[in-house]
């Protein structure tokens, strides 16, 4: 299951599109949140490689939550 979460995030990042002029979020704040989401994704991949699937799922969930928050 952890691998599925990691792969789903890879798809999400590869298809991510940022709407121009779409709102009330400053570019620097958007960049910060996207960077954090990417870091959690990298952590999730690392946890998966080192045999820590539950921690990988947790990191993936944080990344997904950050991406979901941007879509609100």
C-alpha positions as CSV (number, residue, x, y, z in Angstrom):
1,X,0.0,0.0,0.0
2,X,2.9,2.4,0.8
3,X,4.2,2.0,-2.7
4,X,0.8,2.9,-4.2
5,X,0.8,6.1,-2.2
6,X,4.3,7.0,-3.4
7,X,3.4,6.3,-7.0
8,X,0.1,8.3,-6.7
9,X,2.1,11.3,-5.5
10,X,4.5,11.0,-8.4
11,X,1.5,11.1,-10.8
12,X,0.1,14.1,-8.9
13,X,3.4,16.0,-9.1
14,X,3.9,15.2,-12.8
15,X,0.4,16.5,-13.7
16,X,0.3,19.4,-11.3
17,X,-0.7,22.7,-13.0
18,X,-0.7,26.0,-11.2
19,X,-3.5,28.4,-12.4
20,X,-2.2,31.8,-13.1
21,X,-3.8,34.7,-11.2
22,X,-6.0,32.1,-9.5
23,X,-6.1,33.6,-6.1
24,X,-5.1,35.0,-2.9
25,X,-1.9,33.0,-2.3
26,X,1.4,34.8,-2.8
27,X,3.9,33.0,-5.1
28,X,6.5,32.6,-2.3
29,X,3.9,30.9,-0.1
30,X,2.8,28.6,-2.9
31,X,6.5,27.7,-3.6
32,X,7.0,27.0,0.1
33,X,4.1,24.7,0.3
34,X,5.0,22.9,-2.9
35,X,8.5,22.5,-1.6
36,X,7.3,21.0,1.6
37,X,5.0,18.6,-0.2
38,X,7.9,17.5,-2.5
39,X,10.2,17.0,0.6
40,X,7.5,14.8,2.3
41,X,7.3,12.8,-1.0
42,X,11.0,12.3,-1.0
43,X,10.9,11.2,2.6
44,X,8.1,8.8,1.8
45,X,10.3,7.2,-0.9
46,X,13.2,6.9,1.5
47,X,11.1,5.4,4.2
48,X,9.8,2.8,1.7
49,X,13.3,1.9,0.6
50,X,14.4,1.4,4.2
51,X,11.6,-0.9,5.1
52,X,9.4,1.6,7.0
53,X,6.1,1.4,5.1
54,X,3.9,2.9,7.8
55,X,6.1,5.9,8.1
56,X,6.2,6.2,4.3
57,X,2.4,6.3,4.3
58,X,2.4,9.0,6.9
59,X,4.8,11.1,4.9
60,X,2.8,10.5,1.7
61,X,-0.3,11.6,3.6
62,X,1.3,14.8,4.7
63,X,2.3,15.6,1.1
64,X,-1.1,14.8,-0.2
65,X,-2.7,17.0,2.4
66,X,-0.5,19.9,1.5
67,X,-1.5,19.5,-2.2
68,X,-5.1,19.2,-1.3
69,X,-4.9,22.4,0.8
70,X,-3.6,24.3,-2.3
71,X,-6.6,23.1,-4.2
72,X,-9.1,24.6,-1.8
